[in-house]
Amino acid sequence: MGQIAFWSVGHGTGVTSSVAAIASVIGSDYRIRTLVSQPQGEERSLERGFMRSINTYSHHLAGEAGTGIDALVRLARSGKLERETVKNNALLLEPGRLDLLSGSDRMNRLQFENAGALIGQVYEGARSYYDCILLDVRSGTDSQTAREMLAGADLVVICLNQNAGVLERYFDRSGWPRELEGKKQLLLFSGYDPHSKYKAANILRKYGRRETVLTVPYNTDFRDAANDGDIKGFVSRSRGIDRKHRNYPFMAEVRRTAEKLLEEIGVNTRLKHTDIEKGAS
């Protein structure tokens, strides 16, 4: 199956919140092993969005012995990465379905960047256990580690917003790292406002593009849940909502996005969907 890297030309485009929403829906709706991680030095915003769901025992061990990226870089350096090594150093979010590999507590950004090749080995090793790996890589072009993640990805999701400056930087390719050349890509609009005149169809028309566009709409309840560290709880509470519920459009689009991304890396989404267990058609 595969590794999906989420990237943007600039910071502040909603990459992390989109990755978190998509990961949580995949963990809720599909019977596959998924790993979500934020390979960025000194950045833990992805982990904060799941704080209420992180297994307490695992989190205690992380504080006691050092786990996540820090432990795995040490193991990669000594050639001790095995099939379940990443799993054993990740934080449990959804048993058997969704784990979170936490970022570094012990490396500053320079040290993190210098360890880029080893970090790449960590995620490459994770492929032997996980069906799907979602990476929130550092935006822009100033990170060697981010370029390593883009180079190793099977699919790159380009995260944009409806800011004219961000759109110009992306579509004129001035902010593209060379690792994107020839890489399989999809466009995702984060924090999307469907009522803006800068809607996806108009943006593509302006820049002469014809391609599939995915969206994660702006949603107040989701943003509050992210701030509360309860993204997984929000998704769980939203599973059975009907079309009249104010959160339905958000959940429908995130589910559509999750399904499309899984199909792009070779997951049979119909076979692996949890509704099959309940006999749903």
Long-range contacts (C-beta under 8 A, 24 or more apart in sequence): 1-32, 1-131, 1-132, 1-265, 1-266, 1-267, 2-127, 2-132, 2-133, 2-153, 2-154, 2-155, 2-265, 2-266, 3-123, 3-127, 3-133, 3-135, 3-152, 3-153, 3-154, 3-155, 3-265, 4-132, 4-133, 4-134, 4-135, 4-153, 4-154, 4-155, 4-156, 4-157, 4-261, 4-264, 4-265, 5-135, 5-137, 5-149, 5-150, 5-152, 5-153, 5-155, 5-156, 5-157, 6-134, 6-135, 6-136, 6-137, 6-156, 6-157, 6-159, 6-188, 7-137, 7-139, 7-146, 7-150, 7-156, 7-157, 7-158, 7-159, 8-139, 8-140, 8-158, 8-159, 8-160, 8-166, 9-139, 9-140, 9-158, 9-160, 9-166, 9-169, 9-170, 9-175, 9-176, 10-139, 10-140, 10-166, 10-169, 10-175, 11-139, 11-140, 12-161, 13-139, 13-159, 13-160, 13-161, 13-163, 13-166, 13-190, 13-191, 14-159, 14-161, 14-190, 14-191, 14-216, 15-136, 15-139, 15-159, 15-190, 16-45, 16-46, 16-49, 16-136, 17-49, 17-190, 17-191, 17-216, 17-222, 17-223, 17-226, 18-159, 18-188, 18-190, 18-216, 19-46, 19-134, 19-135, 19-136, 20-46, 20-49, 20-50, 20-226, 20-231, 21-216, 21-222, 21-231, 21-235, 21-254, 22-134, 22-216, 22-254, 22-257, 22-258, 22-261, 23-98, 23-134, 24-50, 24-93, 24-98, 24-231, 24-232, 24-234, 24-235, 25-235, 25-251, 25-254, 25-255, 25-258, 26-97, 26-98, 26-132, 26-134, 26-258, 26-262, 27-93, 27-94, 27-97, 27-98, 27-232, 28-94, 28-97, 28-232, 28-235, 28-236, 28-239, 28-274, 29-255, 29-258, 29-273, 29-274, 29-275, 30-97, 30-258, 30-262, 30-267, 30-269, 30-272, 30-273, 30-274, 31-97, 31-272, 31-273, 31-274, 31-277, 32-97, 32-131, 32-132, 32-262, 32-267, 32-272, 33-96, 33-97, 33-99, 33-129, 33-130, 33-131, 33-132, 34-97, 34-98, 34-99, 34-130, 34-131, 34-132, 34-133, 34-134, 35-86, 35-90, 35-98, 35-99, 35-100, 35-101, 35-126, 35-130, 35-132, 35-133, 35-134, 36-93, 36-98, 36-99, 36-100, 36-101, 36-133, 36-134, 36-135, 36-136, 37-69, 37-100, 37-101, 37-102, 37-103, 37-123, 37-133, 37-134, 37-135, 37-136, 38-103, 38-135, 38-136, 39-69, 39-103, 39-119, 39-123, 39-135, 39-136, 39-137, 39-138, 39-145, 39-146, 39-149, 40-103, 40-112, 40-136, 40-137, 40-138, 40-143, 40-145, 40-146, 41-103, 41-104, 41-107, 41-108, 41-109, 41-110, 41-111, 41-112, 41-113, 41-145, 42-103, 42-104, 42-108, 42-109, 42-112, 43-103, 43-138, 44-102, 44-103, 46-100, 46-103, 46-136, 47-91, 47-100, 47-102, 47-103, 48-229, 49-226, 49-229, 49-231, 50-91, 50-93, 50-100, 50-229, 50-231, 50-232, 51-229, 51-230, 52-228, 52-229, 52-230, 52-232, 52-233, 53-93, 53-94, 53-229, 53-230, 53-231, 53-232, 53-233, 54-91, 54-92, 54-93, 54-100, 55-91, 55-92, 55-93, 58-90, 58-91, 58-92, 59-91, 62-91, 62-102, 66-105, 66-106, 67-91, 67-102, 68-101, 68-102, 68-103, 68-104, 68-105, 69-101, 69-102, 69-103, 69-104, 69-107, 69-119, 69-122, 70-104, 70-105, 70-106, 70-107, 72-101, 72-122, 73-104, 73-107, 73-115, 73-118, 73-119, 73-122, 76-118, 76-119, 76-121, 76-122, 76-125, 77-118, 81-121, 81-122, 81-125, 82-125, 83-128, 83-129, 84-129, 85-125, 86-122, 86-123, 86-125, 86-126, 86-129, 86-130, 87-126, 87-129, 87-130, 93-232, 94-232, 99-130, 101-126, 112-145, 113-143, 113-144, 113-145, 115-145, 116-144, 116-145, 116-147, 116-148, 117-148, 119-145, 119-148, 119-149, 120-145, 120-148, 120-149, 120-151, 120-152, 123-149, 123-152, 124-152, 131-267, 132-262, 132-265, 132-267, 140-175, 141-175, 141-176, 141-177, 146-177, 147-177, 147-179, 150-177, 150-179, 150-180, 150-183, 151-179, 153-183, 154-184, 154-265, 155-184, 155-185, 155-186, 155-261, 155-264, 155-265, 156-180, 156-183, 156-184, 156-185, 156-186, 157-185, 157-186, 157-187, 157-188, 157-214, 157-261, 158-185, 158-186, 158-187, 158-188, 159-188, 159-189, 159-190, 160-187, 160-188, 160-189, 160-190, 161-189, 161-190, 161-191, 161-192, 162-189, 162-192, 162-193, 162-196, 162-198, 162-199, 162-203, 164-198, 167-198, 167-203, 167-207, 171-207, 171-209, 184-264, 186-211, 186-212, 186-214, 186-260, 186-261, 186-264, 187-211, 187-212, 187-213, 187-214, 188-213, 188-214, 188-215, 188-216, 188-257, 189-213, 189-214, 189-215, 189-216, 190-216, 191-216, 191-217, 191-218, 192-216, 192-217, 192-218, 192-253, 193-217, 193-218, 194-249, 212-260, 214-253, 214-256, 214-257, 214-260, 214-261, 215-253, 215-257, 216-250, 216-253, 216-254, 216-257, 217-249, 217-250, 217-253, 219-247, 219-250, 221-246, 221-247, 222-247, 222-250
